[in-house]
């Protein structure tokens, strides 16, 4: 799976939040709400790159013949793929090393750890 750049990922977050599909206007509005002031050309370029990477596809709509941008890759699928890539690249596949780093840097609290243990043992994690 191809990796989205940080800016491309911002677009994907908006598309995923919009149910996995969005018009340019929806994306531009979402960016404005987040405080981004990107030009139309910048947004279109990023959308084109995401399409070339196979993360998005486009479909013409009847609304002024505009493109509907549709996520080919779901948010959870993307996150899982990137997490696996990160663990392989940085920790050479050693997930215990990742967890240890999270704990050592106080990024995984004892409560988080207990919830994860409960989840893995088949209980409900909340």
Backbone atoms as SQL, in Angstrom:
CREATE TABLE atoms (id INTEGER PRIMARY KEY, chain TEXT, resi INTEGER, resn TEXT, atom TEXT, x REAL, y REAL, z REAL);
INSERT INTO atoms VALUES
  (1, 'A', 1, 'UNK', 'N', 0.845, -1.179, 0.000),
  (2, 'A', 1, 'UNK', 'CA', 0.000, 0.000, 0.000),
  (3, 'A', 1, 'UNK', 'C', 0.891, 1.244, 0.000),
  (4, 'A', 2, 'UNK', 'N', 0.526, 2.180, -0.839),
  (5, 'A', 2, 'UNK', 'CA', 1.277, 3.428, -0.914),
  (6, 'A', 2, 'UNK', 'C', 0.990, 4.296, 0.308),
  (7, 'A', 3, 'UNK', 'N', 1.980, 5.074, 0.678),
  (8, 'A', 3, 'UNK', 'CA', 1.852, 5.979, 1.813),
  (9, 'A', 3, 'UNK', 'C', 1.431, 7.358, 1.314),
  (10, 'A', 4, 'UNK', 'N', 0.463, 7.936, 1.991),
  (11, 'A', 4, 'UNK', 'CA', 0.045, 9.301, 1.681),
  (12, 'A', 4, 'UNK', 'C', 0.979, 10.265, 2.408),
  (13, 'A', 5, 'UNK', 'N', 1.288, 11.383, 1.757),
  (14, 'A', 5, 'UNK', 'CA', 2.068, 12.430, 2.428),
  (15, 'A', 5, 'UNK', 'C', 1.202, 13.033, 3.535),
  (16, 'A', 6, 'UNK', 'N', 1.806, 13.835, 4.389),
  (17, 'A', 6, 'UNK', 'CA', 1.041, 14.466, 5.466),
  (18, 'A', 6, 'UNK', 'C', -0.123, 15.286, 4.925),
  (19, 'A', 7, 'UNK', 'N', 0.123, 16.043, 3.856),
  (20, 'A', 7, 'UNK', 'CA', -0.946, 16.869, 3.279),
  (21, 'A', 7, 'UNK', 'C', -2.014, 16.014, 2.617),
  (22, 'A', 8, 'UNK', 'N', -1.594, 14.961, 1.930),
  (23, 'A', 8, 'UNK', 'CA', -2.562, 14.046, 1.314),
  (24, 'A', 8, 'UNK', 'C', -3.420, 13.386, 2.395),
  (25, 'A', 9, 'UNK', 'N', -2.796, 13.047, 3.508),
  (26, 'A', 9, 'UNK', 'CA', -3.530, 12.419, 4.597),
  (27, 'A', 9, 'UNK', 'C', -4.604, 13.349, 5.159),
  (28, 'A', 10, 'UNK', 'N', -4.332, 14.646, 5.181),
  (29, 'A', 10, 'UNK', 'CA', -5.356, 15.602, 5.628),
  (30, 'A', 10, 'UNK', 'C', -6.593, 15.522, 4.736),
  (31, 'A', 11, 'UNK', 'N', -6.386, 15.385, 3.434),
  (32, 'A', 11, 'UNK', 'CA', -7.520, 15.249, 2.512),
  (33, 'A', 11, 'UNK', 'C', -8.268, 13.945, 2.773),
  (34, 'A', 12, 'UNK', 'N', -7.499, 12.866, 2.989),
  (35, 'A', 12, 'UNK', 'CA', -8.128, 11.572, 3.224),
  (36, 'A', 12, 'UNK', 'C', -8.952, 11.576, 4.512),
  (37, 'A', 13, 'UNK', 'N', -8.478, 12.246, 5.531),
  (38, 'A', 13, 'UNK', 'CA', -9.244, 12.331, 6.783),
  (39, 'A', 13, 'UNK', 'C', -10.598, 12.980, 6.548),
  (40, 'A', 14, 'UNK', 'N', -10.612, 14.002, 5.716),
  (41, 'A', 14, 'UNK', 'CA', -11.879, 14.682, 5.400),
  (42, 'A', 14, 'UNK', 'C', -12.787, 13.748, 4.612),
  (43, 'A', 15, 'UNK', 'N', -12.227, 13.047, 3.649),
  (44, 'A', 15, 'UNK', 'CA', -13.019, 12.119, 2.832),
  (45, 'A', 15, 'UNK', 'C', -13.563, 10.986, 3.694),
  (46, 'A', 16, 'UNK', 'N', -12.727, 10.411, 4.554),
  (47, 'A', 16, 'UNK', 'CA', -13.196, 9.342, 5.447),
  (48, 'A', 16, 'UNK', 'C', -14.279, 9.843, 6.383),
  (49, 'A', 17, 'UNK', 'N', -14.126, 11.053, 6.907),
  (50, 'A', 17, 'UNK', 'CA', -15.128, 11.630, 7.800),
  (51, 'A', 17, 'UNK', 'C', -16.454, 11.839, 7.067),
  (52, 'A', 18, 'UNK', 'N', -16.351, 12.059, 5.772),
  (53, 'A', 18, 'UNK', 'CA', -17.535, 12.306, 4.938),
  (54, 'A', 18, 'UNK', 'C', -18.133, 10.985, 4.427),
  (55, 'A', 19, 'UNK', 'N', -17.813, 9.875, 5.049),
  (56, 'A', 19, 'UNK', 'CA', -18.382, 8.591, 4.648),
  (57, 'A', 19, 'UNK', 'C', -17.610, 7.891, 3.547),
  (58, 'A', 20, 'UNK', 'N', -16.423, 8.357, 3.233),
  (59, 'A', 20, 'UNK', 'CA', -15.593, 7.696, 2.233),
  (60, 'A', 20, 'UNK', 'C', -15.702, 8.270, 0.836),
  (61, 'A', 21, 'UNK', 'N', -16.490, 9.320, 0.671),
  (62, 'A', 21, 'UNK', 'CA', -16.626, 9.963, -0.636),
  (63, 'A', 21, 'UNK', 'C', -16.934, 11.439, -0.429),
  (64, 'A', 22, 'UNK', 'N', -16.362, 12.280, -1.305),
  (65, 'A', 22, 'UNK', 'CA', -16.591, 13.714, -1.155),
  (66, 'A', 22, 'UNK', 'C', -16.365, 14.436, -2.478),
  (67, 'A', 23, 'UNK', 'N', -17.112, 15.501, -2.663),
  (68, 'A', 23, 'UNK', 'CA', -16.882, 16.404, -3.780),
  (69, 'A', 23, 'UNK', 'C', -15.760, 17.369, -3.408),
  (70, 'A', 24, 'UNK', 'N', -15.192, 18.033, -4.415),
  (71, 'A', 24, 'UNK', 'CA', -14.157, 19.028, -4.143),
  (72, 'A', 24, 'UNK', 'C', -14.645, 20.054, -3.116),
  (73, 'A', 25, 'UNK', 'N', -15.888, 20.509, -3.259),
  (74, 'A', 25, 'UNK', 'CA', -16.435, 21.533, -2.351),
  (75, 'A', 25, 'UNK', 'C', -16.434, 21.044, -0.909),
  (76, 'A', 26, 'UNK', 'N', -16.760, 19.759, -0.691),
  (77, 'A', 26, 'UNK', 'CA', -16.752, 19.189, 0.658),
  (78, 'A', 26, 'UNK', 'C', -15.335, 19.201, 1.232),
  (79, 'A', 27, 'UNK', 'N', -14.378, 18.842, 0.384),
  (80, 'A', 27, 'UNK', 'CA', -12.980, 18.786, 0.812),
  (81, 'A', 27, 'UNK', 'C', -12.473, 20.188, 1.136),
  (82, 'A', 28, 'UNK', 'N', -12.755, 21.141, 0.250),
  (83, 'A', 28, 'UNK', 'CA', -12.319, 22.523, 0.480),
  (84, 'A', 28, 'UNK', 'C', -12.933, 23.071, 1.765),
  (85, 'A', 29, 'UNK', 'N', -14.189, 22.787, 1.995),
  (86, 'A', 29, 'UNK', 'CA', -14.863, 23.246, 3.211),
  (87, 'A', 29, 'UNK', 'C', -14.238, 22.607, 4.444),
  (88, 'A', 30, 'UNK', 'N', -13.921, 21.328, 4.366),
  (89, 'A', 30, 'UNK', 'CA', -13.280, 20.640, 5.480),
  (90, 'A', 30, 'UNK', 'C', -11.910, 21.211, 5.793),
  (91, 'A', 31, 'UNK', 'N', -11.161, 21.551, 4.751),
  (92, 'A', 31, 'UNK', 'CA', -9.839, 22.159, 4.951),
  (93, 'A', 31, 'UNK', 'C', -9.964, 23.533, 5.600),
  (94, 'A', 32, 'UNK', 'N', -10.921, 24.311, 5.147),
  (95, 'A', 32, 'UNK', 'CA', -11.141, 25.636, 5.725),
  (96, 'A', 32, 'UNK', 'C', -11.503, 25.521, 7.203),
  (97, 'A', 33, 'UNK', 'N', -12.342, 24.544, 7.530),
  (98, 'A', 33, 'UNK', 'CA', -12.736, 24.332, 8.923),
  (99, 'A', 33, 'UNK', 'C', -11.537, 23.970, 9.800),
  (100, 'A', 34, 'UNK', 'N', -10.540, 23.339, 9.194),
  (101, 'A', 34, 'UNK', 'CA', -9.325, 22.968, 9.939),
  (102, 'A', 34, 'UNK', 'C', -8.284, 24.087, 9.935),
  (103, 'A', 35, 'UNK', 'N', -8.601, 25.186, 9.261),
  (104, 'A', 35, 'UNK', 'CA', -7.698, 26.330, 9.245),
  (105, 'A', 35, 'UNK', 'C', -6.690, 26.340, 8.107),
  (106, 'A', 36, 'UNK', 'N', -6.840, 25.441, 7.139),
  (107, 'A', 36, 'UNK', 'CA', -5.939, 25.418, 5.986),
  (108, 'A', 36, 'UNK', 'C', -6.421, 26.409, 4.931),
  (109, 'A', 37, 'UNK', 'N', -5.482, 27.053, 4.273),
  (110, 'A', 37, 'UNK', 'CA', -5.819, 28.027, 3.226),
  (111, 'A', 37, 'UNK', 'C', -5.138, 27.642, 1.913),
  (112, 'A', 38, 'UNK', 'N', -5.264, 26.385, 1.541),
  (113, 'A', 38, 'UNK', 'CA', -4.621, 25.894, 0.329),
  (114, 'A', 38, 'UNK', 'C', -5.375, 26.375, -0.904),
  (115, 'A', 39, 'UNK', 'N', -4.639, 26.570, -1.988),
  (116, 'A', 39, 'UNK', 'CA', -5.269, 26.976, -3.245),
  (117, 'A', 39, 'UNK', 'C', -5.961, 25.778, -3.889),
  (118, 'A', 40, 'UNK', 'N', -6.851, 26.080, -4.807),
  (119, 'A', 40, 'UNK', 'CA', -7.553, 25.019, -5.537),
  (120, 'A', 40, 'UNK', 'C', -6.554, 24.135, -6.275),
  (121, 'A', 41, 'UNK', 'N', -5.542, 24.742, -6.896),
  (122, 'A', 41, 'UNK', 'CA', -4.540, 23.951, -7.623),
  (123, 'A', 41, 'UNK', 'C', -3.811, 22.984, -6.703),
  (124, 'A', 42, 'UNK', 'N', -3.478, 23.420, -5.501),
  (125, 'A', 42, 'UNK', 'CA', -2.801, 22.553, -4.537),
  (126, 'A', 42, 'UNK', 'C', -3.682, 21.361, -4.178),
  (127, 'A', 43, 'UNK', 'N', -4.937, 21.633, -3.902),
  (128, 'A', 43, 'UNK', 'CA', -5.872, 20.566, -3.511),
  (129, 'A', 43, 'UNK', 'C', -6.048, 19.575, -4.658),
  (130, 'A', 44, 'UNK', 'N', -6.249, 20.087, -5.875),
  (131, 'A', 44, 'UNK', 'CA', -6.433, 19.209, -7.041),
  (132, 'A', 44, 'UNK', 'C', -5.180, 18.368, -7.278),
  (133, 'A', 45, 'UNK', 'N', -4.007, 18.968, -7.115),
  (134, 'A', 45, 'UNK', 'CA', -2.749, 18.221, -7.284),
  (135, 'A', 45, 'UNK', 'C', -2.658, 17.091, -6.271),
  (136, 'A', 46, 'UNK', 'N', -2.980, 17.374, -5.016),
  (137, 'A', 46, 'UNK', 'CA', -2.931, 16.347, -3.976),
  (138, 'A', 46, 'UNK', 'C', -3.952, 15.238, -4.242),
  (139, 'A', 47, 'UNK', 'N', -5.141, 15.612, -4.692),
  (140, 'A', 47, 'UNK', 'CA', -6.162, 14.613, -5.038),
  (141, 'A', 47, 'UNK', 'C', -5.701, 13.747, -6.202),
  (142, 'A', 48, 'UNK', 'N', -5.041, 14.349, -7.179),
  (143, 'A', 48, 'UNK', 'CA', -4.512, 13.595, -8.319),
  (144, 'A', 48, 'UNK', 'C', -3.445, 12.601, -7.868),
  (145, 'A', 49, 'UNK', 'N', -2.587, 13.033, -6.971),
  (146, 'A', 49, 'UNK', 'CA', -1.537, 12.126, -6.451),
  (147, 'A', 49, 'UNK', 'C', -2.157, 10.946, -5.711),
  (148, 'A', 50, 'UNK', 'N', -3.175, 11.221, -4.911),
  (149, 'A', 50, 'UNK', 'CA', -3.849, 10.140, -4.192),
  (150, 'A', 50, 'UNK', 'C', -4.502, 9.158, -5.157),
  (151, 'A', 51, 'UNK', 'N', -5.020, 9.674, -6.254),
  (152, 'A', 51, 'UNK', 'CA', -5.618, 8.816, -7.279),
  (153, 'A', 51, 'UNK', 'C', -4.542, 7.970, -7.954),
  (154, 'A', 52, 'UNK', 'N', -3.410, 8.596, -8.289),
  (155, 'A', 52, 'UNK', 'CA', -2.297, 7.864, -8.904),
  (156, 'A', 52, 'UNK', 'C', -1.769, 6.777, -7.983),
  (157, 'A', 53, 'UNK', 'N', -1.798, 7.008, -6.686),
  (158, 'A', 53, 'UNK', 'CA', -1.319, 6.024, -5.710),
  (159, 'A', 53, 'UNK', 'C', -2.330, 4.902, -5.474),
  (160, 'A', 54, 'UNK', 'N', -3.540, 5.058, -5.991),
  (161, 'A', 54, 'UNK', 'CA', -4.563, 4.041, -5.812),
  (162, 'A', 54, 'UNK', 'C', -5.291, 4.133, -4.482),
  (163, 'A', 55, 'UNK', 'N', -5.142, 5.244, -3.800),
  (164, 'A', 55, 'UNK', 'CA', -5.804, 5.439, -2.510),
  (165, 'A', 55, 'UNK', 'C', -7.203, 6.023, -2.723),
  (166, 'A', 56, 'UNK', 'N', -7.360, 6.771, -3.813),
  (167, 'A', 56, 'UNK', 'CA', -8.641, 7.376, -4.206),
  (168, 'A', 56, 'UNK', 'C', -8.987, 6.958, -5.619),
  (169, 'A', 57, 'UNK', 'N', -10.252, 7.047, -5.936),
  (170, 'A', 57, 'UNK', 'CA', -10.689, 6.968, -7.326),
  (171, 'A', 57, 'UNK', 'C', -11.681, 8.096, -7.538),
  (172, 'A', 58, 'UNK', 'N', -11.903, 8.434, -8.787),
  (173, 'A', 58, 'UNK', 'CA', -12.849, 9.506, -9.090),
  (174, 'A', 58, 'UNK', 'C', -14.018, 8.964, -9.900),
  (175, 'A', 59, 'UNK', 'N', -15.124, 9.637, -9.748),
  (176, 'A', 59, 'UNK', 'CA', -16.314, 9.304, -10.509),
  (177, 'A', 59, 'UNK', 'C', -17.003, 10.618, -10.853),
  (178, 'A', 60, 'UNK', 'N', -17.366, 10.777, -12.110),
  (179, 'A', 60, 'UNK', 'CA', -18.073, 11.997, -12.529),
  (180, 'A', 60, 'UNK', 'C', -19.484, 11.982, -11.957),
  (181, 'A', 61, 'UNK', 'N', -19.913, 13.145, -11.477),
  (182, 'A', 61, 'UNK', 'CA', -21.270, 13.274, -10.951),
  (183, 'A', 61, 'UNK', 'C', -22.076, 14.147, -11.903),
  (184, 'A', 62, 'UNK', 'N', -23.374, 14.153, -11.687),
  (185, 'A', 62, 'UNK', 'CA', -24.237, 15.007, -12.490),
  (186, 'A', 62, 'UNK', 'C', -24.210, 16.453, -12.035),
  (187, 'A', 63, 'UNK', 'N', -23.558, 16.698, -10.911),
  (188, 'A', 63, 'UNK', 'CA', -23.504, 18.053, -10.364),
  (189, 'A', 63, 'UNK', 'C', -22.411, 18.816, -11.103),
  (190, 'A', 64, 'UNK', 'N', -22.796, 19.590, -12.097),
  (191, 'A', 64, 'UNK', 'CA', -21.859, 20.380, -12.904),
  (192, 'A', 64, 'UNK', 'C', -20.664, 19.562, -13.389),
  (193, 'A', 65, 'UNK', 'N', -20.916, 18.267, -13.639),
  (194, 'A', 65, 'UNK', 'CA', -19.892, 17.376, -14.171),
  (195, 'A', 65, 'UNK', 'C', -18.620, 17.372, -13.306),
  (196, 'A', 66, 'UNK', 'N', -18.804, 17.468, -11.999),
  (197, 'A', 66, 'UNK', 'CA', -17.654, 17.494, -11.099),
  (198, 'A', 66, 'UNK', 'C', -17.278, 16.080, -10.669),
  (199, 'A', 67, 'UNK', 'N', -16.091, 15.959, -10.095),
  (200, 'A', 67, 'UNK', 'CA', -15.613, 14.661, -9.634),
  (201, 'A', 67, 'UNK', 'C', -16.067, 14.381, -8.216),
  (202, 'A', 68, 'UNK', 'N', -16.458, 13.141, -8.004),
  (203, 'A', 68, 'UNK', 'CA', -16.670, 12.625, -6.653),
  (204, 'A', 68, 'UNK', 'C', -15.389, 11.853, -6.345),
  (205, 'A', 69, 'UNK', 'N', -14.758, 12.175, -5.236),
  (206, 'A', 69, 'UNK', 'CA', -13.530, 11.504, -4.823),
  (207, 'A', 69, 'UNK', 'C', -13.915, 10.415, -3.826),
  (208, 'A', 70, 'UNK', 'N', -13.580, 9.189, -4.170),
  (209, 'A', 70, 'UNK', 'CA', -14.015, 8.022, -3.405),
  (210, 'A', 70, 'UNK', 'C', -12.796, 7.290, -2.864),
  (211, 'A', 71, 'UNK', 'N', -12.804, 7.032, -1.563),
  (212, 'A', 71, 'UNK', 'CA', -11.691, 6.310, -0.938),
  (213, 'A', 71, 'UNK', 'C', -11.710, 4.856, -1.403),
  (214, 'A', 72, 'UNK', 'N', -10.603, 4.423, -1.956),
  (215, 'A', 72, 'UNK', 'CA', -10.431, 3.020, -2.330),
  (216, 'A', 72, 'UNK', 'C', -9.968, 2.241, -1.099),
  (217, 'A', 73, 'UNK', 'N', -9.224, 2.923, -0.265),
  (218, 'A', 73, 'UNK', 'CA', -8.678, 2.341, 0.962),
  (219, 'A', 73, 'UNK', 'C', -9.420, 2.966, 2.147),
  (220, 'A', 74, 'UNK', 'N', -9.988, 2.131, 2.991),
  (221, 'A', 74, 'UNK', 'CA', -10.682, 2.621, 4.179),
  (222, 'A', 74, 'UNK', 'C', -9.699, 3.123, 5.225),
  (223, 'A', 75, 'UNK', 'N', -10.214, 3.924, 6.138),
  (224, 'A', 75, 'UNK', 'CA', -9.361, 4.519, 7.170),
  (225, 'A', 75, 'UNK', 'C', -8.672, 3.461, 8.025),
  (226, 'A', 76, 'UNK', 'N', -9.416, 2.468, 8.498),
  (227, 'A', 76, 'UNK', 'CA', -8.813, 1.435, 9.345),
  (228, 'A', 76, 'UNK', 'C', -7.794, 0.604, 8.566),
  (229, 'A', 77, 'UNK', 'N', -8.109, 0.305, 7.321),
  (230, 'A', 77, 'UNK', 'CA', -7.171, -0.446, 6.479),
  (231, 'A', 77, 'UNK', 'C', -5.876, 0.343, 6.280),
  (232, 'A', 78, 'UNK', 'N', -6.014, 1.639, 6.034),
  (233, 'A', 78, 'UNK', 'CA', -4.837, 2.485, 5.842),
  (234, 'A', 78, 'UNK', 'C', -4.000, 2.546, 7.119),
  (235, 'A', 79, 'UNK', 'N', -4.657, 2.790, 8.245),
  (236, 'A', 79, 'UNK', 'CA', -3.933, 2.877, 9.524),
  (237, 'A', 79, 'UNK', 'C', -3.216, 1.563, 9.835),
  (238, 'A', 80, 'UNK', 'N', -3.897, 0.446, 9.627),
  (239, 'A', 80, 'UNK', 'CA', -3.278, -0.859, 9.897),
  (240, 'A', 80, 'UNK', 'C', -2.069, -1.088, 9.006),
  (241, 'A', 81, 'UNK', 'N', -2.214, -0.782, 7.736),
  (242, 'A', 81, 'UNK', 'CA', -1.099, -0.956, 6.801),
  (243, 'A', 81, 'UNK', 'C', 0.089, -0.085, 7.152),
  (244, 'A', 82, 'UNK', 'N', -0.173, 1.154, 7.524),
  (245, 'A', 82, 'UNK', 'CA', 0.920, 2.056, 7.883),
  (246, 'A', 82, 'UNK', 'C', 1.560, 1.657, 9.207),
  (247, 'A', 83, 'UNK', 'N', 0.749, 1.166, 10.141),
  (248, 'A', 83, 'UNK', 'CA', 1.299, 0.702, 11.423),
  (249, 'A', 83, 'UNK', 'C', 2.221, -0.495, 11.201),
  (250, 'A', 84, 'UNK', 'N', 1.797, -1.437, 10.364),
  (251, 'A', 84, 'UNK', 'CA', 2.643, -2.599, 10.062),
  (252, 'A', 84, 'UNK', 'C', 3.936, -2.175, 9.387),
  (253, 'A', 85, 'UNK', 'N', 3.816, -1.256, 8.446),
  (254, 'A', 85, 'UNK', 'CA', 5.008, -0.751, 7.755),
  (255, 'A', 85, 'UNK', 'C', 5.965, -0.091, 8.748),
  (256, 'A', 86, 'UNK', 'N', 5.423, 0.710, 9.659),
  (257, 'A', 86, 'UNK', 'CA', 6.232, 1.406, 10.662),
  (258, 'A', 86, 'UNK', 'C', 6.949, 0.411, 11.574),
  (259, 'A', 87, 'UNK', 'N', 6.214, -0.591, 12.058),
  (260, 'A', 87, 'UNK', 'CA', 6.821, -1.589, 12.944),
  (261, 'A', 87, 'UNK', 'C', 7.923, -2.345, 12.206),
  (262, 'A', 88, 'UNK', 'N', 7.674, -2.709, 10.959),
  (263, 'A', 88, 'UNK', 'CA', 8.694, -3.412, 10.177),
  (264, 'A', 88, 'UNK', 'C', 9.919, -2.540, 9.933),
  (265, 'A', 89, 'UNK', 'N', 9.687, -1.290, 9.575),
  (266, 'A', 89, 'UNK', 'CA', 10.787, -0.395, 9.213),
  (267, 'A', 89, 'UNK', 'C', 11.599, 0.060, 10.423),
  (268, 'A', 90, 'UNK', 'N', 10.921, 0.495, 11.464),
  (269, 'A', 90, 'UNK', 'CA', 11.599, 1.097, 12.609),
  (270, 'A', 90, 'UNK', 'C', 12.006, 0.050, 13.650),
  (271, 'A', 91, 'UNK', 'N', 11.133, -0.923, 13.891),
  (272, 'A', 91, 'UNK', 'CA', 11.378, -1.899, 14.955),
  (273, 'A', 91, 'UNK', 'C', 11.705, -3.290, 14.412),
  (274, 'A', 92, 'UNK', 'N', 11.957, -3.375, 13.097),
  (275, 'A', 92, 'UNK', 'CA', 12.297, -4.639, 12.435),
  (276, 'A', 92, 'UNK', 'C', 11.296, -5.743, 12.774),
  (277, 'A', 93, 'UNK', 'N', 10.017, -5.369, 12.821),
  (278, 'A', 93, 'UNK', 'CA', 8.945, -6.324, 13.071),
  (279, 'A', 93, 'UNK', 'C', 8.719, -6.652, 14.534),
  (280, 'A', 94, 'UNK', 'N', 9.473, -6.063, 15.427),
  (281, 'A', 94, 'UNK', 'CA', 9.369, -6.360, 16.848),
  (282, 'A', 94, 'UNK', 'C', 8.321, -5.454, 17.502),
  (283, 'A', 95, 'UNK', 'N', 7.100, -5.959, 17.615),
  (284, 'A', 95, 'UNK', 'CA', 6.036, -5.148, 18.209),
  (285, 'A', 95, 'UNK', 'C', 6.267, -4.897, 19.689),
  (286, 'A', 96, 'UNK', 'N', 6.964, -5.808, 20.365),
  (287, 'A', 96, 'UNK', 'CA', 7.282, -5.572, 21.781),
  (288, 'A', 96, 'UNK', 'C', 8.161, -4.335, 21.925),
  (289, 'A', 97, 'UNK', 'N', 9.049, -4.116, 20.969),
  (290, 'A', 97, 'UNK', 'CA', 9.890, -2.923, 20.993),
  (291, 'A', 97, 'UNK', 'C', 9.055, -1.661, 20.867),
  (292, 'A', 98, 'UNK', 'N', 8.029, -1.712, 20.022),
  (293, 'A', 98, 'UNK', 'CA', 7.129, -0.566, 19.877),
  (294, 'A', 98, 'UNK', 'C', 6.387, -0.300, 21.183),
  (295, 'A', 99, 'UNK', 'N', 5.816, -1.346, 21.763),
  (296, 'A', 99, 'UNK', 'CA', 5.066, -1.179, 23.012),
  (297, 'A', 99, 'UNK', 'C', 5.985, -0.664, 24.117),
  (298, 'A', 100, 'UNK', 'N', 7.198, -1.205, 24.178),
  (299, 'A', 100, 'UNK', 'CA', 8.153, -0.740, 25.190),
  (300, 'A', 100, 'UNK', 'C', 8.449, 0.750, 25.005),
  (301, 'A', 101, 'UNK', 'N', 8.628, 1.175, 23.769),
  (302, 'A', 101, 'UNK', 'CA', 8.893, 2.593, 23.490),
  (303, 'A', 101, 'UNK', 'C', 7.707, 3.454, 23.894),
  (304, 'A', 102, 'UNK', 'N', 6.496, 2.972, 23.655),
  (305, 'A', 102, 'UNK', 'CA', 5.298, 3.717, 24.043),
  (306, 'A', 102, 'UNK', 'C', 5.211, 3.865, 25.561),
  (307, 'A', 103, 'UNK', 'N', 5.505, 2.780, 26.270),
  (308, 'A', 103, 'UNK', 'CA', 5.446, 2.818, 27.732),
  (309, 'A', 103, 'UNK', 'C', 6.557, 3.706, 28.286),
  (310, 'A', 104, 'UNK', 'N', 7.782, 3.539, 27.777),
  (311, 'A', 104, 'UNK', 'CA', 8.925, 4.315, 28.273),
  (312, 'A', 104, 'UNK', 'C', 8.738, 5.815, 28.077),
  (313, 'A', 105, 'UNK', 'N', 8.003, 6.186, 27.055),
  (314, 'A', 105, 'UNK', 'CA', 7.783, 7.606, 26.765),
  (315, 'A', 105, 'UNK', 'C', 6.428, 8.101, 27.258),
  (316, 'A', 106, 'UNK', 'N', 5.814, 7.319, 28.140),
  (317, 'A', 106, 'UNK', 'CA', 4.518, 7.672, 28.740),
  (318, 'A', 106, 'UNK', 'C', 3.435, 7.933, 27.705),
  (319, 'A', 107, 'UNK', 'N', 3.478, 7.212, 26.603),
  (320, 'A', 107, 'UNK', 'CA', 2.446, 7.338, 25.579),
  (321, 'A', 107, 'UNK', 'C', 1.389, 6.243, 25.698),
  (322, 'A', 108, 'UNK', 'N', 1.663, 5.280, 26.565),
  (323, 'A', 108, 'UNK', 'CA', 0.712, 4.207, 26.843),
  (324, 'A', 108, 'UNK', 'C', 0.567, 4.160, 28.362),
  (325, 'A', 109, 'UNK', 'N', -0.583, 4.595, 28.838),
  (326, 'A', 109, 'UNK', 'CA', -0.806, 4.666, 30.284),
  (327, 'A', 109, 'UNK', 'C', -1.118, 3.278, 30.834),
  (328, 'A', 110, 'UNK', 'N', -0.990, 3.119, 32.146),
  (329, 'A', 110, 'UNK', 'CA', -1.393, 1.840, 32.746),
  (330, 'A', 110, 'UNK', 'C', -2.852, 1.497, 32.430),
  (331, 'A', 111, 'UNK', 'N', -3.711, 2.505, 32.389),
  (332, 'A', 111, 'UNK', 'CA', -5.124, 2.261, 32.041),
  (333, 'A', 111, 'UNK', 'C', -5.236, 1.752, 30.597),
  (334, 'A', 112, 'UNK', 'N', -4.496, 2.383, 29.674),
  (335, 'A', 112, 'UNK', 'CA', -4.494, 1.922, 28.281),
  (336, 'A', 112, 'UNK', 'C', -4.031, 0.478, 28.198),
  (337, 'A', 113, 'UNK', 'N', -2.961, 0.170, 28.942),
  (338, 'A', 113, 'UNK', 'CA', -2.402, -1.176, 28.942),
  (339, 'A', 113, 'UNK', 'C', -3.439, -2.192, 29.433),
  (340, 'A', 114, 'UNK', 'N', -4.134, -1.863, 30.507),
  (341, 'A', 114, 'UNK', 'CA', -5.156, -2.770, 31.051),
  (342, 'A', 114, 'UNK', 'C', -6.303, -2.956, 30.056),
  (343, 'A', 115, 'UNK', 'N', -6.699, -1.876, 29.395),
  (344, 'A', 115, 'UNK', 'CA', -7.772, -1.980, 28.396),
  (345, 'A', 115, 'UNK', 'C', -7.344, -2.858, 27.227),
  (346, 'A', 116, 'UNK', 'N', -6.091, -2.733, 26.821),
  (347, 'A', 116, 'UNK', 'CA', -5.583, -3.586, 25.742),
  (348, 'A', 116, 'UNK', 'C', -5.534, -5.053, 26.168),
  (349, 'A', 117, 'UNK', 'N', -5.075, -5.302, 27.384),
  (350, 'A', 117, 'UNK', 'CA', -5.047, -6.689, 27.888),
  (351, 'A', 117, 'UNK', 'C', -6.461, -7.263, 27.905),
  (352, 'A', 118, 'UNK', 'N', -7.407, -6.476, 28.359),
  (353, 'A', 118, 'UNK', 'CA', -8.802, -6.914, 28.410),
  (354, 'A', 118, 'UNK', 'C', -9.323, -7.198, 27.000),
  (355, 'A', 119, 'UNK', 'N', -8.981, -6.328, 26.070),
  (356, 'A', 119, 'UNK', 'CA', -9.397, -6.511, 24.676),
  (357, 'A', 119, 'UNK', 'C', -8.830, -7.813, 24.103),
  (358, 'A', 120, 'UNK', 'N', -7.540, -8.042, 24.333),
  (359, 'A', 120, 'UNK', 'CA', -6.878, -9.233, 23.790),
  (360, 'A', 120, 'UNK', 'C', -7.371, -10.518, 24.436),
  (361, 'A', 121, 'UNK', 'N', -7.864, -10.427, 25.661),
  (362, 'A', 121, 'UNK', 'CA', -8.357, -11.634, 26.322),
  (363, 'A', 121, 'UNK', 'C', -9.822, -11.892, 25.985),
  (364, 'A', 122, 'UNK', 'N', -10.384, -11.069, 25.121),
  (365, 'A', 122, 'UNK', 'CA', -11.758, -11.299, 24.666),
  (366, 'A', 122, 'UNK', 'C', -12.791, -10.443, 25.352),
  (367, 'A', 123, 'UNK', 'N', -12.377, -9.576, 26.279),
  (368, 'A', 123, 'UNK', 'CA', -13.306, -8.675, 26.961),
  (369, 'A', 123, 'UNK', 'C', -13.548, -7.439, 26.135),
  (370, 'A', 124, 'UNK', 'N', -14.422, -6.603, 26.617),
  (371, 'A', 124, 'UNK', 'CA', -14.697, -5.337, 25.935),
  (372, 'A', 124, 'UNK', 'C', -13.749, -4.265, 26.430),
  (373, 'A', 125, 'UNK', 'N', -13.044, -3.627, 25.505),
  (374, 'A', 125, 'UNK', 'CA', -12.194, -2.478, 25.849),
  (375, 'A', 125, 'UNK', 'C', -12.979, -1.225, 25.571),
  (376, 'A', 126, 'UNK', 'N', -12.999, -0.317, 26.516),
  (377, 'A', 126, 'UNK', 'CA', -13.745, 0.923, 26.312),
  (378, 'A', 126, 'UNK', 'C', -12.830, 2.094, 26.394);
